[in-house]
């Protein structure tokens, strides 16, 4: 009986765990933009917010993704270049 409960718990754990793929990375970019109240086309209101956001994007670039790492990096690099401009 304990073995069955353990197997069910493990199945739920692995089934509910979200894969860190491109979709997960894109969600993180969206959450970062939402945190500062902007989108890919808009920018923060102050230089302090821009610097803070740049720092967070640099950290986001280190996100270990199982798949889609290269396209994810293109999106993050695009956003970083736009903020630096």
Residue pairs with C-beta under 8 A, 6 or more apart in sequence:
18 24
19 66
19 67
20 63
20 64
20 65
20 66
21 65
21 66
21 67
21 68
22 65
22 67
22 68
22 69
22 71
22 72
23 68
24 65
25 60
25 63
25 65
25 68
25 69
25 72
25 75
26 72
26 75
28 60
28 63
29 60
29 75
29 76
29 79
32 53
32 56
32 57
32 60
33 39
33 40
36 44
36 49
36 52
36 53
37 44
38 44
40 78
40 79
40 82
43 50
43 82
43 83
44 50
44 52
44 53
50 83
53 83
54 80
54 83
54 84
57 76
57 79
57 80
57 83
58 80
60 76
61 73
61 76
61 77
61 80
63 72
65 72
